[in-house]
Amino acid sequence: MRGQERTDGTARSTMQRALAAVLRRGDDRTVIEECRRCGTTLESASLCPACGGSDIVEYRIR
């Protein structure tokens, strides 16, 4: 997975964003959507904004 540059100069990977989403959850279940083509974490999208891929997978974590 490729890291993405933030405005403050630190890199934050897709996995780090996914883990942060899980740790901040308030309910018993978290759904993470990710593009299978490039690994970008998505928020309710049918097409990946990074690569245009349409093969989106959902991970449901309890």
PDB file of N, CA, C and O in Angstrom:
ATOM      1  N   MET A   1       0.833  -1.173   0.000  1.00  0.00           N
ATOM      2  CA  MET A   1       0.000   0.000   0.000  1.00  0.00           C
ATOM      3  C   MET A   1       0.878   1.236   0.000  1.00  0.00           C
ATOM      4  O   MET A   1       1.937   1.273   0.626  1.00  0.00           O
ATOM      5  N   ARG A   2       0.418   2.231  -0.707  1.00  0.00           N
ATOM      6  CA  ARG A   2       1.168   3.466  -0.771  1.00  0.00           C
ATOM      7  C   ARG A   2       0.674   4.434   0.284  1.00  0.00           C
ATOM      8  O   ARG A   2      -0.529   4.534   0.528  1.00  0.00           O
ATOM      9  N   GLY A   3       1.595   5.144   0.909  1.00  0.00           N
ATOM     10  CA  GLY A   3       1.218   6.195   1.851  1.00  0.00           C
ATOM     11  C   GLY A   3       0.753   7.425   1.099  1.00  0.00           C
ATOM     12  O   GLY A   3       1.095   7.604  -0.070  1.00  0.00           O
ATOM     13  N   GLN A   4       0.002   8.247   1.734  1.00  0.00           N
ATOM     14  CA  GLN A   4      -0.452   9.473   1.114  1.00  0.00           C
ATOM     15  C   GLN A   4       0.063  10.642   1.927  1.00  0.00           C
ATOM     16  O   GLN A   4      -0.024  10.642   3.155  1.00  0.00           O
ATOM     17  N   GLU A   5       0.594  11.629   1.247  1.00  0.00           N
ATOM     18  CA  GLU A   5       1.194  12.781   1.894  1.00  0.00           C
ATOM     19  C   GLU A   5       0.111  13.692   2.457  1.00  0.00           C
ATOM     20  O   GLU A   5      -0.839  14.047   1.758  1.00  0.00           O
ATOM     21  N   ARG A   6       0.257  14.063   3.710  1.00  0.00           N
ATOM     22  CA  ARG A   6      -0.670  15.001   4.339  1.00  0.00           C
ATOM     23  C   ARG A   6      -0.086  16.403   4.268  1.00  0.00           C
ATOM     24  O   ARG A   6       1.098  16.582   3.984  1.00  0.00           O
ATOM     25  N   THR A   7      -0.920  17.382   4.526  1.00  0.00           N
ATOM     26  CA  THR A   7      -0.464  18.764   4.418  1.00  0.00           C
ATOM     27  C   THR A   7       0.608  19.114   5.442  1.00  0.00           C
ATOM     28  O   THR A   7       1.404  20.025   5.209  1.00  0.00           O
ATOM     29  N   ASP A   8       0.645  18.408   6.572  1.00  0.00           N
ATOM     30  CA  ASP A   8       1.666  18.703   7.574  1.00  0.00           C
ATOM     31  C   ASP A   8       2.969  17.940   7.321  1.00  0.00           C
ATOM     32  O   ASP A   8       3.903  18.031   8.117  1.00  0.00           O
ATOM     33  N   GLY A   9       3.035  17.183   6.208  1.00  0.00           N
ATOM     34  CA  GLY A   9       4.264  16.514   5.821  1.00  0.00           C
ATOM     35  C   GLY A   9       4.409  15.089   6.306  1.00  0.00           C
ATOM     36  O   GLY A   9       5.393  14.435   5.960  1.00  0.00           O
ATOM     37  N   THR A  10       3.472  14.573   7.093  1.00  0.00           N
ATOM     38  CA  THR A  10       3.581  13.198   7.560  1.00  0.00           C
ATOM     39  C   THR A  10       2.781  12.279   6.647  1.00  0.00           C
ATOM     40  O   THR A  10       1.750  12.683   6.108  1.00  0.00           O
ATOM     41  N   ALA A  11       3.240  11.065   6.473  1.00  0.00           N
ATOM     42  CA  ALA A  11       2.553  10.094   5.628  1.00  0.00           C
ATOM     43  C   ALA A  11       1.554   9.305   6.466  1.00  0.00           C
ATOM     44  O   ALA A  11       1.816   8.973   7.622  1.00  0.00           O
ATOM     45  N   ARG A  12       0.409   9.013   5.865  1.00  0.00           N
ATOM     46  CA  ARG A  12      -0.607   8.228   6.555  1.00  0.00           C
ATOM     47  C   ARG A  12      -1.127   7.181   5.592  1.00  0.00           C
ATOM     48  O   ARG A  12      -1.742   7.521   4.581  1.00  0.00           O
ATOM     49  N   SER A  13      -0.895   5.928   5.883  1.00  0.00           N
ATOM     50  CA  SER A  13      -1.253   4.847   4.980  1.00  0.00           C
ATOM     51  C   SER A  13      -2.728   4.496   5.082  1.00  0.00           C
ATOM     52  O   SER A  13      -3.417   4.910   6.015  1.00  0.00           O
ATOM     53  N   THR A  14      -3.195   3.738   4.123  1.00  0.00           N
ATOM     54  CA  THR A  14      -4.569   3.253   4.110  1.00  0.00           C
ATOM     55  C   THR A  14      -4.848   2.416   5.343  1.00  0.00           C
ATOM     56  O   THR A  14      -5.924   2.525   5.931  1.00  0.00           O
ATOM     57  N   MET A  15      -3.914   1.595   5.738  1.00  0.00           N
ATOM     58  CA  MET A  15      -4.097   0.756   6.921  1.00  0.00           C
ATOM     59  C   MET A  15      -4.222   1.610   8.183  1.00  0.00           C
ATOM     60  O   MET A  15      -5.038   1.308   9.053  1.00  0.00           O
ATOM     61  N   GLN A  16      -3.442   2.646   8.288  1.00  0.00           N
ATOM     62  CA  GLN A  16      -3.536   3.524   9.449  1.00  0.00           C
ATOM     63  C   GLN A  16      -4.911   4.183   9.523  1.00  0.00           C
ATOM     64  O   GLN A  16      -5.482   4.298  10.607  1.00  0.00           O
ATOM     65  N   ARG A  17      -5.450   4.618   8.375  1.00  0.00           N
ATOM     66  CA  ARG A  17      -6.787   5.215   8.355  1.00  0.00           C
ATOM     67  C   ARG A  17      -7.836   4.186   8.746  1.00  0.00           C
ATOM     68  O   ARG A  17      -8.769   4.504   9.483  1.00  0.00           O
ATOM     69  N   ALA A  18      -7.694   2.955   8.260  1.00  0.00           N
ATOM     70  CA  ALA A  18      -8.656   1.906   8.592  1.00  0.00           C
ATOM     71  C   ALA A  18      -8.630   1.592  10.086  1.00  0.00           C
ATOM     72  O   ALA A  18      -9.680   1.455  10.713  1.00  0.00           O
ATOM     73  N   LEU A  19      -7.439   1.480  10.648  1.00  0.00           N
ATOM     74  CA  LEU A  19      -7.327   1.215  12.082  1.00  0.00           C
ATOM     75  C   LEU A  19      -7.879   2.363  12.916  1.00  0.00           C
ATOM     76  O   LEU A  19      -8.527   2.135  13.937  1.00  0.00           O
ATOM     77  N   ALA A  20      -7.630   3.577  12.492  1.00  0.00           N
ATOM     78  CA  ALA A  20      -8.162   4.734  13.215  1.00  0.00           C
ATOM     79  C   ALA A  20      -9.683   4.712  13.189  1.00  0.00           C
ATOM     80  O   ALA A  20     -10.321   5.040  14.189  1.00  0.00           O
ATOM     81  N   ALA A  21     -10.278   4.329  12.054  1.00  0.00           N
ATOM     82  CA  ALA A  21     -11.735   4.254  11.955  1.00  0.00           C
ATOM     83  C   ALA A  21     -12.294   3.205  12.907  1.00  0.00           C
ATOM     84  O   ALA A  21     -13.349   3.412  13.506  1.00  0.00           O
ATOM     85  N   VAL A  22     -11.600   2.089  13.051  1.00  0.00           N
ATOM     86  CA  VAL A  22     -12.048   1.025  13.948  1.00  0.00           C
ATOM     87  C   VAL A  22     -11.926   1.466  15.405  1.00  0.00           C
ATOM     88  O   VAL A  22     -12.828   1.219  16.205  1.00  0.00           O
ATOM     89  N   LEU A  23     -10.835   2.106  15.748  1.00  0.00           N
ATOM     90  CA  LEU A  23     -10.606   2.510  17.134  1.00  0.00           C
ATOM     91  C   LEU A  23     -11.527   3.642  17.576  1.00  0.00           C
ATOM     92  O   LEU A  23     -11.808   3.776  18.767  1.00  0.00           O
ATOM     93  N   ARG A  24     -11.997   4.454  16.643  1.00  0.00           N
ATOM     94  CA  ARG A  24     -12.890   5.564  16.981  1.00  0.00           C
ATOM     95  C   ARG A  24     -14.362   5.178  16.950  1.00  0.00           C
ATOM     96  O   ARG A  24     -15.220   6.015  17.233  1.00  0.00           O
ATOM     97  N   ARG A  25     -14.668   3.958  16.619  1.00  0.00           N
ATOM     98  CA  ARG A  25     -16.074   3.573  16.458  1.00  0.00           C
ATOM     99  C   ARG A  25     -16.833   3.670  17.776  1.00  0.00           C
ATOM    100  O   ARG A  25     -16.266   3.486  18.853  1.00  0.00           O
ATOM    101  N   GLY A  26     -18.136   3.964  17.666  1.00  0.00           N
ATOM    102  CA  GLY A  26     -18.959   4.108  18.842  1.00  0.00           C
ATOM    103  C   GLY A  26     -19.960   2.981  18.993  1.00  0.00           C
ATOM    104  O   GLY A  26     -20.526   2.803  20.072  1.00  0.00           O
ATOM    105  N   ASP A  27     -20.189   2.222  17.943  1.00  0.00           N
ATOM    106  CA  ASP A  27     -21.153   1.126  18.007  1.00  0.00           C
ATOM    107  C   ASP A  27     -20.422  -0.209  17.980  1.00  0.00           C
ATOM    108  O   ASP A  27     -19.195  -0.256  18.079  1.00  0.00           O
ATOM    109  N   ASP A  28     -21.165  -1.272  17.848  1.00  0.00           N
ATOM    110  CA  ASP A  28     -20.582  -2.610  17.877  1.00  0.00           C
ATOM    111  C   ASP A  28     -20.045  -3.058  16.526  1.00  0.00           C
ATOM    112  O   ASP A  28     -19.393  -4.099  16.448  1.00  0.00           O
ATOM    113  N   ARG A  29     -20.300  -2.306  15.459  1.00  0.00           N
ATOM    114  CA  ARG A  29     -19.875  -2.749  14.140  1.00  0.00           C
ATOM    115  C   ARG A  29     -19.312  -1.585  13.342  1.00  0.00           C
ATOM    116  O   ARG A  29     -19.836  -0.472  13.396  1.00  0.00           O
ATOM    117  N   THR A  30     -18.250  -1.844  12.606  1.00  0.00           N
ATOM    118  CA  THR A  30     -17.653  -0.865  11.718  1.00  0.00           C
ATOM    119  C   THR A  30     -17.576  -1.469  10.332  1.00  0.00           C
ATOM    120  O   THR A  30     -17.227  -2.639  10.177  1.00  0.00           O
ATOM    121  N   VAL A  31     -17.902  -0.673   9.322  1.00  0.00           N
ATOM    122  CA  VAL A  31     -17.796  -1.116   7.939  1.00  0.00           C
ATOM    123  C   VAL A  31     -16.728  -0.262   7.268  1.00  0.00           C
ATOM    124  O   VAL A  31     -16.798   0.967   7.281  1.00  0.00           O
ATOM    125  N   ILE A  32     -15.743  -0.928   6.685  1.00  0.00           N
ATOM    126  CA  ILE A  32     -14.682  -0.246   5.955  1.00  0.00           C
ATOM    127  C   ILE A  32     -14.823  -0.631   4.493  1.00  0.00           C
ATOM    128  O   ILE A  32     -14.846  -1.815   4.158  1.00  0.00           O
ATOM    129  N   GLU A  33     -14.915   0.361   3.627  1.00  0.00           N
ATOM    130  CA  GLU A  33     -14.997   0.125   2.185  1.00  0.00           C
ATOM    131  C   GLU A  33     -13.642   0.443   1.580  1.00  0.00           C
ATOM    132  O   GLU A  33     -13.032   1.468   1.886  1.00  0.00           O
ATOM    133  N   GLU A  34     -13.180  -0.458   0.710  1.00  0.00           N
ATOM    134  CA  GLU A  34     -11.844  -0.309   0.137  1.00  0.00           C
ATOM    135  C   GLU A  34     -11.860  -0.714  -1.327  1.00  0.00           C
ATOM    136  O   GLU A  34     -12.547  -1.662  -1.706  1.00  0.00           O
ATOM    137  N   CYS A  35     -11.108  -0.002  -2.146  1.00  0.00           N
ATOM    138  CA  CYS A  35     -10.967  -0.343  -3.564  1.00  0.00           C
ATOM    139  C   CYS A  35     -10.024  -1.539  -3.684  1.00  0.00           C
ATOM    140  O   CYS A  35      -8.915  -1.519  -3.151  1.00  0.00           O
ATOM    141  N   ARG A  36     -10.471  -2.570  -4.380  1.00  0.00           N
ATOM    142  CA  ARG A  36      -9.612  -3.753  -4.560  1.00  0.00           C
ATOM    143  C   ARG A  36      -8.485  -3.495  -5.542  1.00  0.00           C
ATOM    144  O   ARG A  36      -7.478  -4.203  -5.528  1.00  0.00           O
ATOM    145  N   ARG A  37      -8.636  -2.510  -6.377  1.00  0.00           N
ATOM    146  CA  ARG A  37      -7.628  -2.223  -7.390  1.00  0.00           C
ATOM    147  C   ARG A  37      -6.408  -1.506  -6.811  1.00  0.00           C
ATOM    148  O   ARG A  37      -5.270  -1.879  -7.091  1.00  0.00           O
ATOM    149  N   CYS A  38      -6.660  -0.454  -5.986  1.00  0.00           N
ATOM    150  CA  CYS A  38      -5.521   0.333  -5.484  1.00  0.00           C
ATOM    151  C   CYS A  38      -5.426   0.386  -3.955  1.00  0.00           C
ATOM    152  O   CYS A  38      -4.425   0.865  -3.422  1.00  0.00           O
ATOM    153  N   GLY A  39      -6.462  -0.103  -3.235  1.00  0.00           N
ATOM    154  CA  GLY A  39      -6.403  -0.139  -1.784  1.00  0.00           C
ATOM    155  C   GLY A  39      -6.856   1.123  -1.075  1.00  0.00           C
ATOM    156  O   GLY A  39      -6.707   1.237   0.142  1.00  0.00           O
ATOM    157  N   THR A  40      -7.409   2.073  -1.817  1.00  0.00           N
ATOM    158  CA  THR A  40      -7.876   3.316  -1.209  1.00  0.00           C
ATOM    159  C   THR A  40      -9.105   3.051  -0.347  1.00  0.00           C
ATOM    160  O   THR A  40     -10.030   2.362  -0.777  1.00  0.00           O
ATOM    161  N   THR A  41      -9.116   3.593   0.867  1.00  0.00           N
ATOM    162  CA  THR A  41     -10.280   3.494   1.746  1.00  0.00           C
ATOM    163  C   THR A  41     -11.309   4.515   1.285  1.00  0.00           C
ATOM    164  O   THR A  41     -10.986   5.684   1.069  1.00  0.00           O
ATOM    165  N   LEU A  42     -12.553   4.062   1.135  1.00  0.00           N
ATOM    166  CA  LEU A  42     -13.621   4.899   0.598  1.00  0.00           C
ATOM    167  C   LEU A  42     -14.700   5.146   1.623  1.00  0.00           C
ATOM    168  O   LEU A  42     -14.785   4.450   2.635  1.00  0.00           O
ATOM    169  N   GLU A  43     -15.522   6.140   1.357  1.00  0.00           N
ATOM    170  CA  GLU A  43     -16.689   6.417   2.180  1.00  0.00           C
ATOM    171  C   GLU A  43     -17.913   6.430   1.276  1.00  0.00           C
ATOM    172  O   GLU A  43     -18.208   7.439   0.636  1.00  0.00           O
ATOM    173  N   SER A  44     -18.623   5.313   1.223  1.00  0.00           N
ATOM    174  CA  SER A  44     -19.869   5.187   0.463  1.00  0.00           C
ATOM    175  C   SER A  44     -19.739   5.668  -0.978  1.00  0.00           C
ATOM    176  O   SER A  44     -20.449   6.580  -1.400  1.00  0.00           O
ATOM    177  N   ALA A  45     -18.853   5.067  -1.712  1.00  0.00           N
ATOM    178  CA  ALA A  45     -18.668   5.409  -3.122  1.00  0.00           C
ATOM    179  C   ALA A  45     -18.776   4.157  -3.976  1.00  0.00           C
ATOM    180  O   ALA A  45     -18.421   3.064  -3.535  1.00  0.00           O
ATOM    181  N   SER A  46     -19.266   4.317  -5.195  1.00  0.00           N
ATOM    182  CA  SER A  46     -19.345   3.174  -6.093  1.00  0.00           C
ATOM    183  C   SER A  46     -18.151   3.127  -7.036  1.00  0.00           C
ATOM    184  O   SER A  46     -17.867   2.087  -7.629  1.00  0.00           O
ATOM    185  N   LEU A  47     -17.453   4.248  -7.178  1.00  0.00           N
ATOM    186  CA  LEU A  47     -16.229   4.317  -7.969  1.00  0.00           C
ATOM    187  C   LEU A  47     -15.121   4.909  -7.114  1.00  0.00           C
ATOM    188  O   LEU A  47     -15.348   5.840  -6.341  1.00  0.00           O
ATOM    189  N   CYS A  48     -13.935   4.368  -7.256  1.00  0.00           N
ATOM    190  CA  CYS A  48     -12.785   4.866  -6.513  1.00  0.00           C
ATOM    191  C   CYS A  48     -12.333   6.202  -7.102  1.00  0.00           C
ATOM    192  O   CYS A  48     -12.075   6.288  -8.302  1.00  0.00           O
ATOM    193  N   PRO A  49     -12.235   7.241  -6.277  1.00  0.00           N
ATOM    194  CA  PRO A  49     -11.782   8.535  -6.794  1.00  0.00           C
ATOM    195  C   PRO A  49     -10.295   8.549  -7.157  1.00  0.00           C
ATOM    196  O   PRO A  49      -9.855   9.408  -7.922  1.00  0.00           O
ATOM    197  N   ALA A  50      -9.523   7.610  -6.617  1.00  0.00           N
ATOM    198  CA  ALA A  50      -8.083   7.578  -6.878  1.00  0.00           C
ATOM    199  C   ALA A  50      -7.743   6.918  -8.209  1.00  0.00           C
ATOM    200  O   ALA A  50      -6.885   7.405  -8.945  1.00  0.00           O
ATOM    201  N   CYS A  51      -8.426   5.789  -8.525  1.00  0.00           N
ATOM    202  CA  CYS A  51      -8.048   5.056  -9.736  1.00  0.00           C
ATOM    203  C   CYS A  51      -9.221   4.810 -10.693  1.00  0.00           C
ATOM    204  O   CYS A  51      -9.015   4.337 -11.811  1.00  0.00           O
ATOM    205  N   GLY A  52     -10.440   5.126 -10.268  1.00  0.00           N
ATOM    206  CA  GLY A  52     -11.605   4.924 -11.125  1.00  0.00           C
ATOM    207  C   GLY A  52     -12.141   3.507 -11.104  1.00  0.00           C
ATOM    208  O   GLY A  52     -13.070   3.187 -11.846  1.00  0.00           O
ATOM    209  N   GLY A  53     -11.570   2.648 -10.264  1.00  0.00           N
ATOM    210  CA  GLY A  53     -12.010   1.258 -10.177  1.00  0.00           C
ATOM    211  C   GLY A  53     -13.403   1.137  -9.576  1.00  0.00           C
ATOM    212  O   GLY A  53     -13.815   1.958  -8.756  1.00  0.00           O
ATOM    213  N   SER A  54     -14.120   0.104  -9.994  1.00  0.00           N
ATOM    214  CA  SER A  54     -15.476  -0.107  -9.485  1.00  0.00           C
ATOM    215  C   SER A  54     -15.588  -1.358  -8.620  1.00  0.00           C
ATOM    216  O   SER A  54     -16.674  -1.678  -8.138  1.00  0.00           O
ATOM    217  N   ASP A  55     -14.495  -2.061  -8.419  1.00  0.00           N
ATOM    218  CA  ASP A  55     -14.503  -3.269  -7.597  1.00  0.00           C
ATOM    219  C   ASP A  55     -14.228  -2.874  -6.148  1.00  0.00           C
ATOM    220  O   ASP A  55     -13.078  -2.799  -5.715  1.00  0.00           O
ATOM    221  N   ILE A  56     -15.310  -2.624  -5.409  1.00  0.00           N
ATOM    222  CA  ILE A  56     -15.222  -2.145  -4.031  1.00  0.00           C
ATOM    223  C   ILE A  56     -15.575  -3.290  -3.086  1.00  0.00           C
ATOM    224  O   ILE A  56     -16.550  -4.007  -3.313  1.00  0.00           O
ATOM    225  N   VAL A  57     -14.796  -3.461  -2.042  1.00  0.00           N
ATOM    226  CA  VAL A  57     -15.043  -4.509  -1.055  1.00  0.00           C
ATOM    227  C   VAL A  57     -15.402  -3.855   0.270  1.00  0.00           C
ATOM    228  O   VAL A  57     -14.904  -2.778   0.598  1.00  0.00           O
ATOM    229  N   GLU A  58     -16.276  -4.519   1.032  1.00  0.00           N
ATOM    230  CA  GLU A  58     -16.654  -4.044   2.363  1.00  0.00           C
ATOM    231  C   GLU A  58     -16.152  -5.029   3.406  1.00  0.00           C
ATOM    232  O   GLU A  58     -16.364  -6.236   3.288  1.00  0.00           O
ATOM    233  N   TYR A  59     -15.487  -4.506   4.423  1.00  0.00           N
ATOM    234  CA  TYR A  59     -15.050  -5.297   5.561  1.00  0.00           C
ATOM    235  C   TYR A  59     -15.925  -4.898   6.739  1.00  0.00           C
ATOM    236  O   TYR A  59     -15.974  -3.722   7.101  1.00  0.00           O
ATOM    237  N   ARG A  60     -16.617  -5.859   7.341  1.00  0.00           N
ATOM    238  CA  ARG A  60     -17.459  -5.595   8.491  1.00  0.00           C
ATOM    239  C   ARG A  60     -16.739  -6.110   9.731  1.00  0.00           C
ATOM    240  O   ARG A  60     -16.475  -7.305   9.862  1.00  0.00           O
ATOM    241  N   ILE A  61     -16.429  -5.196  10.630  1.00  0.00           N
ATOM    242  CA  ILE A  61     -15.667  -5.524  11.832  1.00  0.00           C
ATOM    243  C   ILE A  61     -16.549  -5.296  13.039  1.00  0.00           C
ATOM    244  O   ILE A  61     -17.167  -4.241  13.182  1.00  0.00           O
ATOM    245  N   ARG A  62     -16.603  -6.291  13.905  1.00  0.00           N
ATOM    246  CA  ARG A  62     -17.415  -6.180  15.135  1.00  0.00           C
ATOM    247  C   ARG A  62     -16.563  -5.827  16.307  1.00  0.00           C
ATOM    248  O   ARG A  62     -17.070  -5.692  17.421  1.00  0.00           O
TER     249      ARG A  62
END
